[in-house]
Amino acid sequence: MSCKHFHRCAPVLIALCAGLLPAQAVEEDQDWYRSVWDVRVGWSTTPGLTISESISQPSSDLAVLDWEGANAKGNRFALVVINATARERGGWFWGAGLSTTRWNATPTNGYSAAWRTYKAGVRQITDWFHAVELQAGYQYGIRPHDRAQVWLEIAPVLAVGLVEAQTESVAVTGATRLDGNRAPGYEAGLRTGAYLGESGWILGATVAYTTFHSTVVVDTGGLGESELVLRTAGTRFGVEAGMRF
């Protein structure tokens, strides 16, 4: 190409380069800042359920029962959707989902001033907590979904929902009575997790510290009105699996 033709083409080449290079830079930049979605299912243990029961008996007597040594470990199942911003070193995320927790408590010892000490198996309580869960936090080490990745998460969590309590009582005659009721409940805490992602699949392990509270009043008919105060506070360990889109 002669100098004459080069001088004529140079402005065109410069213009093309000026238009292409920023576009490539923006495209590469967007790859590190695009939004990703996770759909995850999870299972975890739960802290032991602490139960305090007040029974208003027909004779206006009040029995206060502390479920000492209750076998009240539970299981929790959850379905969560997470939205995060993929960045080079990390990004903020938020999530929402549904969870169900189940406890089945049988005391090894209980005492009331009005009642004698009773033995294990005389009373049993099954509790379900169905909740809507919200969380927002930070992912460190997040990468775009089409690359192998390892990342950590930390987020406060809040779950609000409905508690179903079902009590089973065994009378002196051996007859069994089943009663239940529903009431609001809430759970709050801090969750951490470590995750591995490959080809869109996700596998993770979680540790969370949470507290739970609910008060349920159950009418047990001739046995009186039972007010159950349900609480947990402690660490839960779990696993999660899902896909990133």
Beta strands, then each sheet from edge to edge (+ up, - down):
strand 1: 35-46
strand 2: 50-56
strand 3: 62-66
strand 4: 74-85
strand 5: 90-105
strand 6: 123-140
strand 7: 149-170
strand 8: 176-198
strand 9: 201-219
strand 10: 225-244
sheet 1: 3+ 2- 10+ 1- 4+ 5- 6+ 7- 8+ 9-
end
